[in-house]
């Protein structure tokens, strides 16, 4: 689990709940209004459904799960793994990698190496890897779009609910006692829209975008490594080539390890 996501979400909810409780002297029931929640949540969800494919919308739970449970391998670990594979290929030949492929959990890397072992020409291997990267990029973009759209439509429905509430309130101006509660209910829809967008949807979309960027970089690194192994590059040269994917401090540490 990504601790940053968990800490951020739980902390935001706790801070907001504390503010409501303290500001209302414990009377948080005044912040609940069922019609307002229905307008914001229902309107945001249904309009998002109107905007995306059904199967992508139904995968919403999996999309949110990726923000909390995305698995990633550190780039320096990937480089060390590829250097070892290059050493085996250079010392024993490409066929010797057959026993290594089954131990690689990353299917993207395993499939590409299997193509290399099978004697597929470099251009076809590169093209196959590029196709898979492009397809994954498209799927991630569409999945992130669900959260982006909810974050966009929720405040809009909050404003719609507020306008509806104001119209109802103005129709009852003959009762001064109803103006205050009516205004409160009208403003709650704006509050709900802001909460749904800024506490849930948009932060999760940004987290998915960051995760996606890291995954794209890892796949690009893997593609460069596989192509270099197929070309028979020297393991030390391969390490220096892949080190560009690391931050300067991590790059320096990795290269220093190889000199020992």
PyMOL commands that set and color helices and strands:
alter all, ss='L'
color gray80, all
select helices_A, chain A and resi 3-23+28-31+34-51+54-58+60-69+75-92+94-101+107-117+122-170+176-231+235-245+248-258
alter helices_A, ss='H'
color red, helices_A
deselect
rebuild
show_as cartoon
